[in-house]
Amino acid sequence: MKQFLAWWRLHGNVLVGLSLLTILLWQSRFVRSGPNLLAENACESLTHWTGGETINPAYAQANTDGMVLTKMKNQSTFSLYKNLERIEDVRFLAVTVDAAWENAKPHPVINWLQPRVVIGGFDSHNRFCAPLDHGIIDARGTRDWHRVQRVVELPPHLAKARLSIDGFGEEGVLRLRNMRVEAVKQRAWFIPATLVLLGFWAIVLGRIMRPHIRGRGVWVRAVLIGCGIIFGTWHFVFPQGRTLFHPLIGQFSMGATVVPVSDPEPIPSAPKEIAEVVVQSPPPSNKPTPRLRTIVPPDPNAVKKSPPLPSVAEVKKVPVPVEVTTSPEPRQGTHFGHIMRQWDTKWNFNKYNLTHFTAFFGIGLFVFGLAGSWRIWPLPCVVALLGEIIPNALFDTWDRGDWWDLLANYSGLALALGIVILVQRVRKKRRDRQGVPRAEPPVSAA
């Protein structure tokens, strides 16, 4: 305990300061760039939603208190959706809504089928596409009224965006009110500020680990290990490869001003006094004028003769192009993470245990190999623990498989540590056989 207090007095203030700066930077990441894409009373009337006028009142109702969707057992699923206009050149959409739900239970077999609010859409070929993470609300259990805010990164090939409210799952009641969908953008200074902050994190982590590193080039190796820890935290703890961004505290600080709706300017109509328009010919020029086709008006006195109908033998079948809407396709990718997840699915591992094991095996080889010592074990072990706690806390995805994920994380670290220790012992025995003297630590001057 005394050692921890001494360590905290040495590094605690710096760690707390960097953590607060990280939270402040994340909370200020986005700023509004467009108006509300929904009507202000979108949750007070079902007429704003496609399917709202014909849906069974037992499924969905709306009034000044908000919208209520009810899914009962053995009841067919239903959806209300709203196509979002004016999303050209929009990369991020911020969805803010007050929500509450009661006794929301997912489907007993298909776990992701539950009362929810999602953003999806279609590409230019009318094929379904959606962000990798697109669940604004995934209702489970019972929760009182609270404010939900999520920022969704839209796929670059998304042409038509759609906000959908789904009555899925086994049963549950979902209540919504004060819903807003706004276009936001990333602040211009976010990426430079993030790089500077990550650099400070790498230096501080290197300073913490420096006393536990053996060999030459201690400072360089310590900073490299700090960079590796940051890389592992970024990809396996937060923010990961997500397309759905949560505020860490409350809501994102997107500015106090709300972008107003810009209505198109009305086209002025011609005055009634103008009975005819006199068109003046342009002044002559030397440029060649384009050839115009003269269309002779038909003679009203002429007798119209319809062409003879072709016989059945002369009629040829002409193929008509049909636009096919395919079922939802999983997001494809070629990088190592997607390949590992495909192997997980192919070999029927529990969730993504092979991916977890391989990821932390690589982190362990990098950290323990550069450090040349096992004494640095607390830092990668904390990262492995936070890799299960923080994502599940933010996205509310706790299940029994998290224990297997945690076991896979620590198994990868343990195997990496065992390999590093084995290699060090083999090298030591080889040096002893060759008679190479061991490097003694420098003696401080008296």
C-alpha positions in Angstrom: 0.0 0.0 0.0 2.9 2.4 0.8 4.5 1.7 -2.5 1.2 2.5 -4.3 0.8 5.7 -2.4 4.3 6.7 -3.3 3.7 5.8 -6.9 0.5 7.8 -7.0 2.2 10.9 -5.5 4.7 10.7 -8.3 2.3 10.1 -11.3 -1.2 10.6 -10.0 -1.6 14.3 -10.8 -0.3 13.9 -14.3 -2.6 10.9 -15.0 -5.7 12.7 -13.7 -4.9 15.8 -15.7 -4.4 13.8 -19.0 -7.7 11.9 -18.3 -9.6 15.2 -17.8 -8.1 16.6 -21.0 -9.0 13.4 -22.9 -12.7 13.6 -21.7 -12.9 17.3 -22.6 -11.5 16.7 -26.1 -13.9 13.8 -26.8 -16.9 15.8 -25.5 -16.0 18.7 -27.9 -15.4 16.6 -30.9 -18.5 17.5 -33.0 -20.2 20.8 -33.9 -23.6 21.3 -35.5 -23.5 21.8 -39.3 -27.2 21.4 -40.3 -30.7 21.9 -39.1 -33.1 19.3 -37.5 -34.1 16.8 -40.2 -37.3 15.9 -38.3 -40.3 18.0 -37.5 -40.3 19.5 -34.0 -43.3 17.4 -33.1 -42.2 14.3 -34.8 -42.9 12.2 -31.7 -46.3 13.8 -31.1 -48.0 12.5 -34.3 -47.7 9.3 -36.3 -48.4 11.2 -39.5 -44.8 12.1 -39.7 -43.7 8.5 -40.1 -44.2 6.1 -43.0 -46.7 3.5 -41.8 -47.9 5.6 -39.0 -51.4 6.3 -40.5 -52.2 2.6 -41.1 -50.6 1.0 -38.1 -52.7 -0.7 -35.5 -53.3 1.6 -32.5 -52.5 -1.2 -30.2 -48.9 -1.2 -31.6 -48.2 2.6 -31.7 -49.8 5.8 -30.4 -48.6 9.4 -30.2 -49.8 12.5 -28.5 -48.4 15.6 -26.8 -46.7 13.3 -24.2 -44.7 11.5 -26.9 -44.8 8.3 -28.8 -45.5 4.8 -27.3 -44.7 1.6 -29.1 -45.9 -1.7 -27.6 -44.7 -5.2 -28.6 -46.5 -8.0 -27.0 -45.7 -11.7 -26.9 -46.7 -13.7 -30.1 -47.4 -10.3 -31.8 -46.0 -9.7 -35.3 -43.2 -7.2 -35.5 -43.7 -3.7 -36.9 -41.7 -0.6 -37.9 -42.1 3.1 -38.4 -39.6 4.9 -40.5 -38.7 8.4 -41.8 -36.5 9.0 -44.8 -33.9 11.7 -44.0 -33.5 14.4 -46.6 -30.6 16.8 -47.2 -27.8 14.3 -46.3 -25.6 15.1 -49.3 -22.0 15.4 -48.2 -23.0 14.6 -44.6 -20.6 12.3 -42.8 -22.0 12.4 -39.2 -25.6 12.5 -37.9 -26.4 13.3 -34.3 -29.6 11.8 -32.9 -30.9 13.1 -29.6 -34.1 11.8 -28.0 -35.7 11.4 -24.6 -36.5 7.7 -24.1 -37.8 5.2 -21.6 -38.8 1.6 -21.8 -40.5 -1.1 -19.8 -40.0 -4.9 -19.7 -38.1 -4.9 -23.0 -36.9 -8.4 -23.9 -34.9 -9.4 -26.9 -35.8 -12.3 -29.1 -34.9 -15.6 -27.4 -32.9 -16.8 -30.4 -31.9 -13.8 -32.4 -30.4 -11.6 -29.7 -30.3 -8.3 -31.7 -34.0 -8.3 -32.3 -35.3 -6.0 -29.6 -37.3 -2.7 -29.4 -34.9 -0.2 -30.9 -34.2 2.9 -32.9 -31.7 2.5 -35.7 -30.3 4.4 -38.7 -29.9 2.5 -42.0 -30.5 3.2 -45.7 -29.8 2.2 -49.2 -27.0 2.9 -51.7 -27.3 4.2 -55.2 -28.3 0.8 -56.5 -31.1 0.5 -53.9 -29.2 -2.1 -51.9 -29.5 -2.0 -48.1 -26.5 -0.6 -46.3 -25.9 0.7 -42.9 -23.1 1.7 -40.6 -21.3 -1.0 -38.7 -22.9 0.3 -35.5 -26.3 1.8 -36.1 -28.3 1.2 -33.0 -29.3 4.5 -31.5 -31.4 2.7 -28.8 -31.4 -1.0 -28.0 -34.0 -1.3 -25.3 -33.5 -4.1 -22.7 -35.1 -4.4 -19.3 -36.7 -1.3 -17.7 -35.4 2.2 -17.6 -36.9 5.5 -16.7 -36.9 8.7 -18.8 -33.3 9.8 -19.8 -31.6 11.7 -22.6 -30.0 9.6 -25.3 -27.5 11.1 -27.8 -25.5 9.2 -30.4 -23.5 10.4 -33.3 -23.5 8.0 -36.3 -20.8 8.0 -39.0 -22.6 7.3 -42.3 -21.0 5.0 -44.9 -19.6 6.8 -47.9 -21.8 4.9 -50.3 -25.0 5.6 -48.5 -27.4 7.5 -50.8 -30.7 7.3 -48.9 -30.7 7.5 -45.1 -33.6 6.2 -43.0 -34.4 6.5 -39.3 -36.4 3.5 -38.2 -38.3 2.7 -35.0 -38.7 -1.1 -34.7 -41.1 -3.1 -32.5 -38.9 -6.2 -32.5 -38.0 -8.7 -29.8 -40.2 -10.8 -27.6 -42.0 -8.0 -25.8 -41.6 -4.5 -24.4 -42.9 -0.9 -24.3 -40.7 1.9 -25.8 -41.5 5.6 -25.2 -39.9 8.4 -27.1 -40.2 12.2 -27.2 -38.2 15.3 -28.2 -36.4 13.6 -31.0 -33.8 15.5 -33.1 -31.6 14.4 -36.0 -28.9 16.9 -36.9 -26.0 16.9 -39.3 -22.7 17.5 -37.4 -19.1 17.6 -38.4 -15.8 17.0 -36.7 -14.1 20.1 -35.5 -11.1 21.2 -37.5 -8.7 21.1 -34.6 -9.8 17.7 -33.2 -7.2 15.5 -35.1 -4.2 17.8 -34.3 -5.2 18.1 -30.7 -5.7 14.3 -30.5 -2.2 13.7 -31.9 -0.6 16.1 -29.4 -2.6 14.5 -26.5 -1.6 11.0 -27.5 2.0 12.1 -27.7 1.8 13.3 -24.1 0.2 10.0 -23.0 3.0 8.0 -24.7 5.7 10.1 -22.8 3.9 9.8 -19.5 3.4 6.0 -19.9 7.1 5.7 -20.9 8.1 7.5 -17.7 6.0 5.2 -15.6 7.4 2.0 -17.2 11.0 3.2 -17.4 12.2 1.8 -14.0 10.9 -1.7 -15.0 12.7 -1.9 -18.4 16.0 -3.7 -18.7 18.8 -3.3 -21.3 19.9 -0.4 -23.4 18.0 2.5 -24.9 15.6 2.5 -21.9 13.9 5.8 -22.8 13.4 4.9 -26.5 11.9 1.5 -25.6 9.8 3.0 -22.9 8.2 5.5 -25.3 7.7 2.8 -27.9 5.9 0.6 -25.3 3.8 3.6 -24.4 2.8 4.0 -28.1 1.9 0.3 -28.2 -0.3 0.5 -25.1 -2.0 3.6 -26.6 -2.5 1.7 -29.9 -4.0 -1.3 -28.1 -6.2 0.9 -26.0 -7.4 2.8 -29.0 -8.4 -0.3 -31.0 -9.5 -2.7 -28.2 -10.8 -0.5 -25.4 -12.1 2.9 -26.8 -13.1 4.2 -29.3 -12.3 1.0 -31.2 -13.3 0.7 -34.9 -16.8 2.0 -34.1 -19.2 4.0 -36.3 -21.4 5.0 -33.4 -20.0 7.6 -30.9 -21.2 8.0 -27.3 -20.6 11.0 -25.1 -18.6 10.1 -22.1 -20.6 12.5 -19.8 -24.1 13.8 -20.6 -24.1 15.1 -24.2 -21.6 16.3 -26.7 -20.7 20.0 -26.6 -21.9 20.9 -30.1 -22.4 24.6 -29.5 -25.3 26.5 -28.0 -26.8 27.7 -31.3 -29.1 25.5 -33.2 -28.9 25.7 -37.0 -32.2 27.0 -38.4 -34.1 25.3 -41.2 -33.3 27.1 -44.5 -36.5 27.1 -46.6 -35.9 27.5 -50.4 -36.7 31.0 -51.6 -40.0 31.3 -53.4 -39.9 31.9 -57.2 -41.7 35.2 -58.0 -44.7 34.8 -60.2 -45.2 36.9 -63.4 -47.6 39.9 -63.1 -51.1 39.4 -64.4 -50.8 42.5 -66.5 -48.4 40.8 -68.9 -50.5 39.2 -71.5 -47.7 38.2 -73.9 -43.9 38.1 -73.8 -42.0 39.8 -76.5 -38.8 37.9 -77.2 -36.0 40.1 -78.8 -33.5 38.4 -81.0 -29.9 38.6 -79.7 -27.4 40.8 -81.5 -25.7 39.2 -84.4 -22.4 37.5 -83.7 -19.8 35.7 -85.8 -20.1 32.5 -83.8 -21.8 29.6 -85.7 -25.3 29.1 -84.4 -26.5 25.5 -83.6 -28.7 23.8 -86.0 -32.3 23.7 -84.9 -34.9 21.1 -85.8 -38.1 22.6 -87.1 -41.3 20.8 -85.9 -44.2 21.3 -88.2 -47.5 21.4 -86.3 -50.1 18.8 -87.3 -52.9 19.7 -89.6 -56.2 19.6 -87.5 -58.2 18.8 -90.6 -56.1 15.8 -91.5 -57.5 12.3 -90.8 -55.5 10.4 -88.3 -54.6 6.9 -89.4 -53.4 4.6 -86.7 -50.7 2.2 -87.8 -51.6 -1.5 -88.2 -51.1 -3.6 -85.1 -48.4 -6.2 -85.4 -49.3 -9.9 -85.3 -48.5 -12.1 -82.4 -45.6 -13.7 -84.3 -44.0 -10.3 -84.8 -44.1 -9.4 -81.2 -40.7 -10.0 -79.6 -40.0 -10.2 -75.9 -37.9 -7.3 -74.7 -36.1 -7.7 -71.4 -37.1 -5.1 -68.9 -34.5 -4.1 -66.4 -35.7 -4.8 -62.9 -34.2 -3.1 -59.8 -33.7 -5.7 -57.2 -33.4 -4.9 -53.5 -31.1 -7.4 -51.8 -31.1 -8.4 -48.2 -28.8 -6.7 -45.7 -25.2 -7.5 -46.4 -22.5 -7.6 -43.7 -19.9 -5.0 -43.8 -16.9 -6.3 -45.7 -13.3 -5.6 -45.1 -9.8 -7.0 -45.9 -7.8 -5.9 -42.9 -6.5 -8.3 -40.3 -9.3 -7.7 -37.8 -12.1 -8.6 -40.3 -10.1 -11.7 -41.4 -9.9 -12.9 -37.7 -13.6 -12.3 -37.2 -14.4 -14.4 -40.3 -12.3 -17.2 -38.9 -14.1 -16.9 -35.6 -17.5 -17.2 -37.4 -16.3 -20.1 -39.6 -14.9 -22.2 -36.8 -17.9 -21.4 -34.5 -15.8 -19.9 -31.6 -17.8 -18.3 -28.8 -18.3 -14.7 -30.1 -14.8 -13.5 -31.2 -12.5 -15.3 -28.8 -9.8 -16.0 -31.5 -9.7 -12.3 -32.3 -9.3 -11.4 -28.6 -6.6 -14.0 -28.1 -4.6 -13.0 -31.2 -4.9 -9.2 -30.4 -3.6 -9.5 -26.9 -1.0 -12.1 -27.8 0.4 -9.5 -30.2 0.2 -6.7 -27.6 2.0 -9.0 -25.1 4.8 -9.9 -27.4 5.3 -6.2 -28.2 5.2 -5.0 -24.6 7.1 -7.8 -22.8 9.6 -8.2 -25.7 10.6 -4.5 -25.7 10.6 -4.3 -21.9 12.7 -7.4 -21.5 11.0 -8.0 -18.1 7.9 -9.5 -16.7 7.6 -6.7 -14.1 5.6 -4.6 -16.6 2.6 -7.0 -16.5 0.1 -4.7 -14.7 -0.2 -2.3 -17.6 -1.3 -4.8 -20.4 -3.4 -6.6 -17.9 -5.3 -3.4 -17.1 -5.8 -2.8 -20.8 -7.2 -6.4 -21.2 -9.7 -5.7 -18.4 -10.8 -2.3 -19.6 -11.2 -3.9 -23.1 -14.3 -5.7 -21.7 -15.6 -3.2 -19.2 -15.6 0.1 -21.1 -17.2 -1.0 -24.4 -19.9 -3.0 -22.7 -20.6 -0.1 -20.4 -20.9 2.4 -23.3 -22.9 0.1 -25.6 -24.8 -1.9 -23.0 -23.9 -5.2 -24.5 -23.2 -7.3 -21.4 -23.6 -11.1 -21.8 -22.0 -14.4 -20.6 -19.6 -14.4 -23.6 -17.7 -11.5 -22.0 -16.1 -13.9 -19.5 -14.8 -16.0 -22.4 -13.5 -12.8 -24.0 -11.7 -11.8 -20.8 -10.2 -15.3 -20.6 -9.0 -15.1 -24.2 -7.4 -11.7 -23.5 -5.4 -13.0 -20.5 -4.6 -16.2 -22.3 -3.0 -14.3 -25.1 -1.0 -12.1 -22.6 0.1 -15.2 -20.7 1.3 -17.1 -23.8 3.2 -14.0 -25.0 4.9 -13.6 -21.6 5.8 -17.3 -21.5 7.4 -17.0 -25.0 9.4 -13.9 -24.0 10.7 -15.5 -20.8 11.6 -18.7 -22.7 13.5 -16.8 -25.3 15.4 -14.8 -22.6 16.4 -18.0 -20.8 17.6 -19.6 -24.1 19.7 -16.5 -24.9 21.1 -16.4 -21.3 22.2 -20.1 -21.6 23.8 -19.4 -24.9 25.7 -16.5 -23.6 26.9 -18.6 -20.6 28.1 -21.3 -22.9 30.0 -18.8 -25.0 31.5 -17.2 -21.9 30.1 -13.7 -22.7 30.2 -11.6 -19.4 26.9 -10.2 -18.2 26.5 -6.4 -18.4 26.7 -5.0 -14.9 24.5 -2.0 -14.0 26.4 1.3 -13.7 27.7 2.1 -10.3 26.7 5.6 -9.1 29.5 7.9 -7.9 29.8 8.2 -4.1 
